Amino acid sequence: MMSKDDVIELFDNIRDNAPWDLSKPLLWGYYFTNPTPESLEQAAGLLALQGYRPVELYQPELEDAAAPEVWVLHVEKAEVHDVESLHARNGELMAFASEQKLASYDGVDVGPVGAA
């Protein structure tokens, strides 16, 4: 999980380098991993009930052919966050991943609402 210092760094980077207004909703993407897709499919449905939009369930290409198989679930939600609320959200999603017995909550990305 991202530490609070990581979240602070993310917000500093957005303020310094992105033309986004942090007081308005941004599109926050959240990622989960698991060795099989079935648990992620179930998690996507549960997250959809909480207002997240499932974006993609995929298998990334791994640089190491001997690495174990992994699947990634990407969901997103337009919302306003500050350091405290994003840090809390990361904790909630980490707990969700644990409750659902997923391999991990793998982090967050952000972009403007309406970006393709």
Stockholm file with secondary structure:
# STOCKHOLM 1.0

chainA/1-116         MMSKDDVIELFDNIRDNAPWDLSKPLLWGYYFTNPTPESLEQAAGLLALQGYRPVELYQPELEDAAAPEVWVLHVEKAEVHDVESLHARNGELMAFASEQKLASYDGVDVGPVGAA
#=GR chainA/1-116 SS CCCHHHHHHHHHHHHHHCCCCTTSCEEEEEEEEESSHHHHHHHHHHHHHTTCEEEEEECCCCSSTTSCCCEEEEEEEEECCCHHHHHHHHHHHHHHHHHTTCSEEEEEEEEETTCC
#=GC SS_cons         CCCHHHHHHHHHHHHHHCCCCTTSCEEEEEEEEESSHHHHHHHHHHHHHTTCEEEEEECCCCSSTTSCCCEEEEEEEEECCCHHHHHHHHHHHHHHHHHTTCSEEEEEEEEETTCC
//
